[in-house]
Structures are given as structure tokens and as C-alpha cells.
Amino acid sequence: MIHFFDVYTQLNDNDLCKEILMKIDKAEYTTSLTFLERTNILGNLNKSMLSTETKTLLNIINHPDICFNVAECGNNALQFLPKI
């Protein structure tokens, strides 16, 4: 079964997306489909490999018409809600 987050999560080349990637997953934006993981050993990874917290925030930003549950998000993700 394909998960909503794996299909609809969008990586954007903007400051907020880059900050979310860095602070939550220690990752770096590379393309709209990939990110560079924290150790660089594996190289670029598909956006589906991001943490659920990061994907939740990116979906809140990119799909404001949909309600997302943040109950499983930690403080590192919740700190971004006022910015969104």
C-alpha cells in the first residue's frame, strides 16, 4: 500500500524546508525528490526516507487544506508550527 506521505510530500528549495530538514533529520536539500542524509555515507536518499515528523511538517506547509495530526511529533518538530 502506498502511503500518502510517500506520494505527496514535497521538498521545496526554500529556507523553511531546508531548516526543517536540517534541524529534524540533520539532512540537506538536494532536489525536489532527494535529500543528503546526515553522514553522507549513503548519498542522496528519496524523500520517502525522511522522518515522519519532517514529512508531517512539509505536508502541513504544502497542503493547508488537509488536517494533519501532530500528536506523534516531538518538540523538535512542534517548534516549527508557529513559523508555519
Secondary structure, DSSP 4 states (H G I P E B T S, - for coil): ---HHHHH----SSHHHHHHHHHHH--EE-SSSEEE-TTSSS-EEEGGGS-HHHHHHHHHHH-TTS----TT--HHHHTTGGG-
